[in-house]
């Protein structure tokens, strides 16, 4: 059946345009707005749905007891002592958030050029993993594998004569991953972008009896200006020398992301991640369409800070912007989202039940 939209207005009709637009086309039969007329109708035809199952909540841990220290550049986000991280894990469990991610603020006195504290089985991350898994064994715990929270120079790897060493760094990352697995970590997430680290970590985990520990590879991690508040939160902003463009991806590249993801899958990654999120929705879509793998996206600190900061100043509706951004990740193809908005989003989703 032909779709009739009425007589088109041609240039010679310009003087009558106002009258023509004011008169409804009586023979118009297709009206997309019918499916938008009410909330119940919009729900019926909604293509993508956000649930708490999609959320991973990143937490920052710090030394001390009963400590909650605000991160100035991330409104509403705190650094937490281990006991308070356990309390937030309890909140996550009550909100049905399936997984939390841990990132440490390492005291300057514990940082060195080799990132030695990363291999300490009693470091902040390992303490937190053990404490959380003891009280809430059914919540997933993801641990970041990289050296930047532990190095005095703020880089993800070892440095020699100003150059980031790839293979030597991978050897240290393998040891870091094993320390975290021994503490009870469920998901190892290498974020360093060294070549070959996923395969080396997988081999080591399997050899040491950690065959069930998953790997979520930061497969397409871009060198980005959106990481600034995160570096404040972990204490590397002031220590970072130079930049990370020799190992993190160029923001202008898209095909390269597919090659990086393909390599990590071949090396044994169970899940892959794109980071940052909102500026790279096209990458999320390409990765999901190409590999059909569990694909995650990180709504990074700068993305969070823009929304939270604008909301705090009354410039945008923060709640609506939060939910819109998260649904955008789902629409792009993400299976899950690491976001500092996780608890607020989960509360909002609970209201809709």
SVG drawing of the C-alpha trace seen along z (x, -y; Angstrom):
<svg xmlns="http://www.w3.org/2000/svg" viewBox="-9 -35 77 60">
<polyline fill="none" stroke="black" stroke-width="0.4" points="0.0,0.0 1.4,-3.4 2.1,-5.8 0.3,-9.1 1.8,-12.2 -0.3,-14.7 0.6,-17.1 4.2,-18.3 4.7,-22.0 6.7,-23.3 8.6,-26.5 5.8,-28.1 3.6,-27.6 5.8,-29.6 3.4,-32.5 0.8,-30.0 3.2,-28.1 1.8,-29.3 -1.7,-28.3 -0.6,-24.9 1.3,-24.1 -1.6,-25.2 -4.0,-22.7 -3.6,-19.1 -3.0,-16.7 -6.2,-14.7 -4.8,-11.7 -1.7,-11.2 -1.9,-7.6 1.5,-7.0 1.9,-8.8 5.0,-7.7 3.9,-9.9 1.1,-7.4 3.8,-5.3 5.0,-8.2 1.7,-9.4 2.0,-8.1 4.5,-6.5 2.9,-3.1 3.1,-3.3 6.7,-4.4 7.6,-1.5 5.9,1.0 8.1,0.0 11.3,-0.8 14.3,0.7 16.9,0.5 16.4,1.0 18.8,0.1 18.8,2.4 20.9,2.7 22.4,5.8 24.3,3.4 26.2,1.6 29.7,1.8 30.4,-0.7 34.1,-1.9 35.3,-2.7 38.4,-4.5 40.1,-3.1 42.4,-4.9 44.3,-4.2 42.6,-4.7 39.5,-3.8 36.0,-5.3 37.3,-7.6 35.2,-9.2 37.2,-11.9 35.5,-13.8 37.2,-13.9 37.1,-17.6 36.9,-17.1 34.2,-14.4 31.1,-15.8 29.5,-13.1 32.5,-10.7 34.6,-9.8 37.8,-8.0 37.0,-5.3 38.8,-3.4 38.5,0.3 35.7,0.5 33.7,-2.1 34.3,-0.3 32.7,2.7 29.7,0.5 29.4,-0.6 29.6,3.0 26.7,3.6 24.8,0.8 25.6,2.2 24.3,5.6 21.0,4.1 20.7,2.2 21.3,5.4 24.5,3.9 26.3,7.1 29.9,5.9 32.2,3.2 35.6,2.1 38.5,1.1 41.1,-1.6 43.6,-2.6 44.9,-6.0 48.5,-5.0 50.4,-7.2 53.4,-9.0 55.7,-7.3 54.7,-3.9 55.2,-4.9 58.4,-4.1 59.7,-3.9 58.9,-0.1 55.4,-0.3 56.4,2.2 53.4,1.7 51.3,3.3 52.9,6.7 52.2,6.3 49.6,9.0 48.5,6.7 48.1,3.5 44.9,1.5 43.3,3.3 43.9,6.8 42.7,5.7 39.5,4.4 38.9,7.5 39.3,9.8 37.1,7.6 34.4,7.3 34.3,11.0 34.2,12.0 31.0,10.1 29.5,10.2 30.8,13.3 28.1,13.0 29.1,9.6 31.6,9.5 34.9,7.7 36.9,6.3 40.5,5.3 42.4,3.0 45.8,4.2 48.2,1.4 51.1,-0.3 50.0,-4.0 48.5,-4.1 51.7,-2.8 54.5,-4.4 56.3,-7.7 56.1,-8.8 52.4,-8.1 52.8,-5.8 51.2,-2.4 54.5,-0.7 58.2,-0.6 60.4,-3.4 63.9,-3.3 65.5,-6.4 62.1,-8.0 60.7,-5.0 57.9,-2.7 59.2,0.8 56.6,3.3 57.8,6.8 59.4,5.9 56.1,4.3 54.0,7.3 56.1,9.5 55.2,7.2 51.6,7.1 51.4,10.8 52.6,10.8 50.1,8.1 47.2,10.1 48.2,13.2 48.4,11.2 44.8,9.9 43.5,13.3 44.9,14.8 43.1,12.1 39.8,13.3 39.3,11.0 36.7,12.2 37.7,10.2 41.2,9.1 41.0,6.0 44.3,5.0 44.2,1.3 47.8,0.7 47.7,1.2 51.0,3.1 51.2,5.5 50.7,9.2 49.6,8.7 46.3,10.5 47.8,13.7 50.6,13.6 48.1,13.0 45.7,15.7 48.6,18.2 49.7,17.4 46.2,17.5 45.6,20.9 49.0,22.2 48.4,21.1 44.9,22.6 42.8,19.5 41.2,20.8 37.8,19.4 39.1,15.8 37.8,13.8 39.7,11.2 38.0,8.0 40.5,6.4 40.7,2.6 41.0,3.5 40.4,0.1 41.7,-2.4 42.3,-5.9 44.8,-8.6 42.2,-11.0 41.7,-14.3 38.7,-12.8 40.8,-11.0 41.8,-14.0 39.5,-13.7 40.4,-9.9 44.1,-10.9 43.2,-13.3 41.3,-10.5 44.2,-8.0 46.9,-10.7 48.8,-10.4 47.8,-13.8 50.7,-15.6 53.2,-12.8 52.6,-12.0 55.5,-13.0 54.8,-13.5 51.8,-11.7 50.6,-8.2 50.3,-8.5 53.0,-6.0 50.9,-3.1 47.3,-4.4 45.4,-4.7 45.1,-7.8 41.7,-9.3 41.6,-9.7 41.7,-5.9 38.8,-3.5 40.1,-0.5 43.0,-0.2 40.5,0.4 39.2,3.5 42.7,4.9 43.4,4.3 40.2,6.0 40.8,8.9 44.3,9.5 42.9,9.5 40.2,11.9 42.7,14.2 44.9,14.0 42.0,15.2 39.9,12.1 36.5,13.1 35.1,9.6 36.4,6.4 36.1,2.8 36.1,-0.6 37.3,-3.6 36.3,-6.4 32.6,-6.1 30.6,-8.9 33.2,-10.3 33.7,-6.7 30.2,-5.3 31.0,-4.5 33.8,-2.3 31.5,-0.4 29.1,0.2 31.9,1.4 33.3,3.7 30.0,5.3 28.9,5.7 32.3,7.2 33.0,9.6 29.7,10.2 31.7,10.5 30.6,9.3 31.4,5.6 31.7,3.1 32.3,-0.7 33.7,-2.9 31.9,-6.2 35.1,-7.8 35.7,-10.4 35.7,-13.4 32.3,-12.3 30.9,-11.9 32.3,-15.3 30.8,-17.2 27.3,-15.9 27.6,-16.1 29.3,-19.5 26.7,-21.0 23.9,-19.5 25.3,-20.9 25.3,-24.4 21.8,-24.0 22.7,-24.1 21.2,-20.7 18.8,-18.2 21.4,-15.9 19.1,-12.9 17.8,-13.0 21.3,-13.6 22.6,-10.6 20.0,-8.2 20.2,-9.5 23.9,-8.9 23.6,-5.4 20.9,-4.4 23.1,-5.8 25.8,-3.2 23.2,-0.5 21.9,-1.8 25.5,-1.8 25.8,1.9 27.3,2.1 26.5,5.1 27.6,3.3 28.8,-0.1 31.4,-1.1 30.0,-4.3 30.3,-6.4 26.6,-7.0 25.9,-3.3 24.2,-3.8 22.1,-6.8 21.1,-5.0 20.2,-1.9 18.0,-4.0 16.3,-5.6 15.7,-2.2 14.2,-0.9 11.7,-3.7 10.4,-2.5 9.8,1.1"/>
</svg>
